Amino acid sequence: MTTSELPATPPTPGTPASPAPAGAPSSGGVPRRTGDPLPDGLRDAGERLDREELRAQQLRRLQHTLRTAYSEVELYRRKFDEAGVRPEDCRSLEDLARFPFTTKADLRETYPFGMFAVPMADVRRVHASSGTTGRPTVVGYTDNDISMWADMVARAIRAAGGRPGHKVHVAYGYGLFTGGLGAHYGAERAGCTVIPVSGGMTARQVQLIQDFEPEIIMVTPSYMLTLLDEFERQGVDPRSTSLRTGIFGAEPWTEEMRGEIEERFGIHAVDIYGLSEVIGPGVAQECVETKDGLHIWEDHFYPEVVDPLTDELQGEGEEGELCFTSLTKEAMPVIRYRTRDLTRLLPGTARPAFRRMEKVTRRCDDMIILRGVNIFPSQVEEILLRTEGVAPHFQLHLSTRARLDHMTVRAEARPGTARPERAAAASAVTEAVKDGIGLSVAVEIVDPGTLERSVGKIRRIVDERGRAG
């Protein structure tokens, strides 16, 4: 099945199917068939706002959030005072640019509960990041926060083509990570049946997909590729399953990876965006009828894009670092939180009132500087995905040799790729990196299943520079 033959979004049970309309180009410029648009009757009140109504609502909510943050959170009171601003200085949405940023370091400085704006007795749930690069960042939720979060994920699932009565296979991890429970509550709110599989047990997941026949899967894109490999290892055609839509998030992924998943699985692959510090998954969602970037649910999360070096606001369509201010969060409001994700803001399409963010494939903190050249893992991924015989599972190993930085690209071969073909693929990747990025690197094509798999975010960079030995 090719991307032009992808199924239309499955209908609500008991209603006749309608043909999928011809799709507009994706954000990568590749024409593809899209799913059915969301019926007006399934759009919530926020989705029915026009742009002017939305902006008026945003300003009211922003002013309330600034007042709450200043009065209830010591860190914000100090940062506002140091910047010489008060909540009453915000008389328009544009005035937000006068207020200070929030960073992950601020959250770690106030660990564990110093960012909370309500008493602990009003906090109903706590989530946290993994803390692999330092102290974990802790976030809290009131009853209203959890309800709003479920509403936003439900909105996202509907935008992706989910309908009441669909079964949703949730393969995000449950626990302190926000993915599993965020997807779970949102799918229930959308009227779907949740299959809470969580991560791991890959062979069993493949069996459950065959047995339970879900229409939707929610998972990281890298783990979806692991599931695809397992289907093929078991001799099962991935395109024969009941799955119609994959909602993928929690890590950057490219248009090439979308094409890989859609081609091999015969499903719609759409992007969901979120991060724990803002609320979790459900901050923005790609609509299945356009697949042209993610509409930000701006009635709850106000976006800005700034130059990561100068901190200046970027104009519409200009790339920069994405920042978010929460508009309705109670337990832990955030002001101009720096996500480190690189994107650009664009006008809305399928949801005209909401601006879109371009699909995130790069992060400020993922950039590698190797011998004076800036390189992102996504650039290597694009090369691997167009190289015959190479799977999209890879790691970049950085080391120091004779006082010079060195990078080795380790990528898995596709099953059945012979040794001579692997050698040719390694040469092709080496040449493509040299020509396209301007770096000389080593390339190793290893056996399928060799590299570490992750049920959450895959570790793309292994940096051993400066280590003894």
C-alpha positions in Angstrom: 0.0 0.0 0.0 1.4 3.4 -0.9 0.8 6.7 0.9 -1.6 7.6 -1.8 -3.7 4.6 -0.9 -4.0 5.2 2.8 -7.4 4.4 4.3 -9.9 7.2 5.1 -10.4 7.9 8.7 -12.7 5.1 10.0 -16.3 6.2 10.6 -18.0 6.2 13.9 -19.4 2.7 14.5 -22.9 2.3 12.9 -22.4 5.0 10.3 -21.4 4.6 6.7 -17.9 5.3 5.6 -17.2 8.2 3.4 -14.3 8.4 0.9 -11.1 10.2 2.0 -10.6 13.5 0.2 -7.5 14.1 -1.8 -4.8 15.4 0.5 -2.9 18.7 0.4 0.9 18.4 0.5 2.3 17.5 3.9 4.7 19.9 5.6 7.5 18.0 3.8 5.9 18.8 0.4 4.9 15.1 -0.3 1.3 14.8 -1.6 -0.6 12.2 0.5 -4.2 11.1 1.0 -5.7 12.4 4.1 -8.5 11.4 6.5 -12.0 12.7 6.9 -12.4 16.1 8.5 -14.0 16.4 11.9 -17.7 16.9 11.7 -18.8 20.3 13.2 -21.0 18.5 15.7 -17.9 16.9 17.3 -16.0 20.2 17.7 -16.0 21.6 21.3 -16.6 25.3 22.2 -13.0 26.3 22.0 -12.7 24.9 18.4 -15.7 27.0 17.4 -14.2 30.3 18.4 -13.1 32.8 15.7 -9.7 34.4 15.9 -10.9 37.6 17.5 -12.9 35.8 20.1 -9.9 33.6 20.9 -7.5 36.6 21.3 -9.9 38.3 23.7 -10.2 35.1 25.8 -6.4 34.7 25.7 -5.8 38.1 27.1 -8.3 37.6 30.0 -6.8 34.3 30.9 -3.2 35.5 30.5 -3.8 38.4 32.9 -5.3 36.1 35.5 -2.3 33.7 35.1 0.2 36.5 35.6 -1.6 37.7 38.7 -1.7 34.2 40.1 2.0 33.4 39.3 3.1 36.7 40.9 1.1 36.3 44.1 1.5 32.6 44.7 4.9 31.5 43.4 8.0 33.0 45.0 10.3 32.4 42.0 7.9 34.3 39.7 7.6 37.2 42.1 11.4 37.5 42.3 11.9 37.2 38.5 9.1 39.8 37.7 10.6 42.2 40.3 14.1 41.8 38.8 12.7 42.4 35.3 10.8 45.5 36.6 7.4 44.2 35.5 4.1 43.6 37.3 1.0 41.6 36.2 -0.9 44.9 35.6 1.7 45.9 33.0 0.1 43.3 30.7 -2.6 45.2 28.8 -2.3 43.3 25.5 -1.0 40.0 24.3 2.1 41.7 22.9 3.0 42.9 26.4 3.9 39.3 27.4 7.3 39.9 25.6 8.2 42.2 28.5 8.0 39.3 31.0 10.9 37.0 31.9 11.4 33.5 30.6 11.1 30.3 32.6 13.7 27.5 32.1 14.1 24.0 33.1 16.8 25.2 35.5 14.2 27.3 37.3 12.1 24.1 37.8 15.1 22.2 39.1 16.0 25.1 41.4 12.6 25.0 43.0 12.5 21.1 43.3 10.3 19.5 44.2 7.2 21.7 44.8 8.4 25.3 44.7 6.6 26.1 41.5 3.2 25.1 42.8 0.6 28.0 43.0 -1.9 26.0 45.2 -1.7 24.3 48.5 -0.6 20.6 48.4 -4.0 19.7 49.6 -5.4 20.8 46.3 -2.9 18.9 44.2 -4.4 15.6 42.9 -1.5 14.3 40.9 2.2 14.7 40.5 4.2 13.8 37.4 8.0 14.3 36.8 10.6 14.0 34.0 13.1 11.3 34.0 15.9 13.5 35.5 18.5 11.9 33.3 20.4 15.2 33.0 19.9 16.3 36.6 17.1 16.7 39.1 13.8 15.7 37.6 11.3 18.5 36.8 8.2 18.0 38.9 4.7 19.2 37.8 1.4 19.2 39.7 -2.3 19.0 38.7 -5.5 20.1 40.4 -8.8 18.4 39.6 -9.5 21.1 37.0 -6.0 20.7 35.5 -6.6 16.9 35.0 -10.0 17.6 33.5 -8.7 20.3 31.1 -5.8 18.0 30.1 -8.2 15.2 29.3 -10.3 17.6 27.2 -7.2 18.7 25.2 -6.1 15.1 24.5 -9.6 14.2 23.5 -9.6 17.2 21.2 -6.3 15.9 19.8 -7.6 12.4 19.3 -10.7 13.7 17.4 -8.4 15.9 15.2 -6.3 12.7 14.4 -9.5 10.9 13.3 -10.5 9.2 16.5 -14.2 8.8 17.1 -16.4 7.6 20.0 -16.3 3.8 20.1 -12.9 3.4 18.7 -10.4 1.3 20.6 -7.1 3.0 21.5 -4.0 1.0 22.1 -1.8 3.1 24.5 1.8 2.0 24.3 3.2 5.1 26.0 4.8 4.4 29.4 2.6 4.8 32.5 3.9 6.3 35.7 5.6 9.6 36.4 6.0 10.0 32.6 3.0 12.0 31.4 2.5 10.1 28.2 0.5 7.0 29.3 -1.9 8.6 31.7 -2.4 11.7 29.5 -3.3 9.6 26.5 -5.4 7.3 28.7 -7.6 10.0 30.2 -7.9 11.8 26.9 -9.1 8.7 25.0 -11.7 8.0 27.7 -12.9 11.6 27.5 -13.2 11.2 23.7 -15.5 8.2 24.2 -13.0 5.6 23.1 -12.2 2.3 24.6 -8.7 2.3 26.1 -6.3 -0.6 25.9 -3.7 0.4 28.5 -0.7 -1.7 27.4 2.1 0.7 28.4 5.6 0.0 27.0 7.7 -3.1 26.7 6.7 -6.7 26.0 6.9 -6.1 22.2 5.9 -9.5 21.1 2.9 -9.4 23.3 1.9 -6.0 22.0 1.9 -7.4 18.5 -0.4 -10.2 19.6 -2.8 -7.9 21.4 -3.1 -5.6 18.4 -4.1 -8.7 16.4 -6.5 -9.9 19.0 -8.1 -6.7 20.3 -8.3 -5.0 16.9 -7.7 -1.3 17.9 -8.3 1.4 15.4 -5.7 3.8 17.0 -2.3 3.4 18.5 -0.6 6.1 20.7 3.2 5.5 21.0 6.6 7.1 20.4 7.6 6.9 16.7 10.8 5.0 17.5 8.9 2.3 19.4 6.4 2.1 16.6 9.2 1.1 14.3 10.2 -1.6 16.8 6.7 -2.9 16.7 6.8 -2.9 12.9 10.0 -5.0 13.0 8.4 -7.4 15.4 5.3 -7.8 13.1 7.6 -8.7 10.2 9.7 -11.0 12.4 6.6 -13.0 13.3 5.7 -13.2 9.6 2.6 -10.9 10.0 1.9 -8.3 7.4 1.6 -5.0 9.4 -0.8 -3.7 6.8 -3.3 -6.4 7.6 -4.1 -5.1 11.1 -7.2 -3.1 12.2 -5.0 -0.1 12.9 -6.0 3.0 10.9 -4.2 5.8 12.7 -1.1 6.3 14.7 -0.7 9.3 17.0 3.0 9.7 17.7 4.8 12.0 20.1 7.3 12.4 22.9 10.3 12.7 20.6 11.2 14.5 17.3 10.5 12.6 14.1 10.9 13.5 10.5 8.7 13.4 7.4 10.9 10.6 6.2 9.9 8.6 9.3 6.3 9.4 8.7 6.6 8.0 5.2 8.3 4.9 6.5 5.5 4.2 9.0 2.7 5.0 6.6 4.2 2.9 3.9 4.9 -0.2 6.0 1.8 -0.1 8.2 -0.7 1.4 5.8 -2.0 3.8 8.4 -2.3 7.6 8.9 0.7 8.8 11.0 0.0 12.1 12.7 2.0 14.1 15.3 0.9 15.1 18.8 3.0 17.6 20.8 3.3 18.3 24.5 5.8 18.4 27.3 5.4 17.7 31.0 6.4 21.2 32.1 3.4 22.7 30.1 0.9 19.8 30.8 1.9 16.7 28.9 0.7 15.4 25.6 -2.2 17.4 24.1 -0.7 20.9 23.8 -0.9 20.7 20.0 -2.1 18.2 17.4 -1.8 17.5 13.7 -5.2 17.2 11.9 -5.5 14.1 9.8 -7.3 16.0 7.0 -4.3 18.2 6.3 -1.2 16.7 7.9 0.5 20.1 7.6 1.8 20.8 11.1 0.3 20.9 14.5 -2.5 23.2 15.5 -1.8 24.6 19.0 -4.7 24.6 21.4 -4.2 28.3 22.0 -7.2 28.7 24.3 -5.1 27.0 26.9 -1.5 27.4 25.8 -0.1 30.7 24.4 2.9 30.2 22.0 5.8 32.4 21.1 8.9 31.7 19.0 12.1 33.5 19.9 15.6 33.6 18.6 17.5 31.1 20.9 20.6 33.4 20.9 19.1 36.9 21.2 15.8 36.1 22.9 14.0 38.4 20.4 10.5 37.5 19.2 10.4 36.0 15.7 7.9 36.9 13.1 5.3 34.6 11.6 7.1 31.9 9.6 10.5 32.5 11.1 12.3 29.6 12.9 13.2 29.9 16.5 12.8 28.3 19.9 9.2 27.6 21.0 8.0 29.1 24.3 4.7 28.5 26.1 2.7 30.4 28.6 -0.1 28.4 30.2 -3.5 30.2 30.3 -5.7 28.0 32.5 -3.4 25.8 34.6 -4.0 26.1 38.4 -1.5 24.0 40.2 1.6 25.1 38.2 1.2 27.9 35.8 4.2 28.5 33.6 5.3 31.9 32.0 7.2 31.9 28.7 8.6 28.4 29.3 11.5 27.7 27.0 11.0 24.3 25.4 14.3 24.1 23.5 12.3 22.9 20.5 12.9 24.6 17.2 9.9 25.4 15.0 8.0 28.2 13.3 4.4 29.5 13.8 2.0 29.5 10.8 -1.6 30.4 10.3 -4.3 27.8 11.0 -5.8 25.7 8.3 -8.0 22.8 9.5 -8.7 24.8 12.7 -8.5 28.4 11.4 -8.6 30.1 14.8 -5.6 28.2 16.1 -2.1 28.8 14.8 0.0 25.9 13.7 3.5 25.0 14.7 5.8 23.3 12.1 6.6 19.7 13.0 9.5 19.7 15.5 12.5 17.7 14.2 15.3 19.6 15.9 16.1 20.9 19.4 18.5 23.5 20.5 20.1 21.1 23.0 20.3 18.2 20.4 22.7 20.2 18.2 26.1 18.7 18.0 29.1 20.9 17.2 31.7 18.6 15.6 34.9 20.2 14.4 33.1 23.5 13.9 30.1 22.1 12.0 26.6 22.1 13.5 24.7 18.9 13.0 21.3 17.6 14.2 20.4 13.9 14.5 17.4 14.5 12.2 19.8 15.3 9.3 21.4 11.9 9.7 18.1 10.2 10.0 16.9 11.7 6.7 20.0 10.2 5.0 19.5 6.8 6.6 15.9 6.6 5.6 16.7 7.1 1.9 19.6 4.6 1.9 18.6 1.1 0.7 19.1 -1.7 3.2 19.4 0.6 6.3 16.7 0.7 9.0 15.8 3.9 10.8 17.4 2.7 14.1 20.6 4.6 14.8 22.9 6.2 17.3 25.6 8.9 17.0 28.7 8.0 19.0 31.0 11.0 19.8 34.6 10.4 20.9 38.0 12.1 20.9 40.8 10.8 18.9 44.2 12.4 18.8 42.7 15.6 20.4 40.0 15.8 17.6 36.3 15.1 17.9 35.1 12.1 16.0 31.6 10.8 15.2 30.6 7.2 14.4 27.1 6.6 12.9 25.9 3.2 14.1 22.7 2.1 12.2 21.0 -1.2 11.9 20.6 -3.1 8.6 17.2 -4.1 7.5 16.5 -7.8 7.9 17.8 -9.8 5.0 20.5 -7.3 4.0 23.6 -9.2 3.1 27.1 -8.2 4.1 28.2 -6.8 0.8 25.0 -4.7 0.7 25.7 -3.4 4.2 29.2 -2.3 3.1 27.7 -0.5 0.1 25.2 1.2 2.4 27.9 2.3 4.8 29.8 3.9 1.9 26.7 5.6 0.7 25.9 7.0 4.1 29.5 8.2 4.6 29.4 10.0 1.2 26.0 11.5 1.8 27.0 12.9 5.2 30.1 14.4 3.7 28.3 15.9 0.8 25.1 17.0 2.6 26.5 18.1 6.0 30.2 18.6 5.3 31.6 16.1 7.8 33.8 13.1 7.5 32.3 10.4 9.8 32.7 6.6 10.3 29.6 4.5 9.6 28.9 1.1 11.0 25.9 -1.0 9.7 25.1 -3.5 12.5 22.8 -6.5 12.8 19.1 -5.9 13.2 18.1 -5.6 16.8 21.6 -4.7 18.0 21.0 -1.1 19.2 19.3 -0.3 22.4 15.5 0.0 22.1 13.4 2.4 24.2 9.7 2.4 25.0 10.0 6.1 25.6 12.5 8.5 24.0 15.3 6.9 22.1 18.8 7.9 23.0 20.3 9.2 19.7 23.5 10.7 21.0 26.2 8.8 23.0 28.8 11.5 23.9 32.1 10.0 25.2 34.2 13.0 24.5 36.5 13.9 27.4 36.1 10.6 29.2 39.1 8.9 30.5 40.2 5.8 28.6 
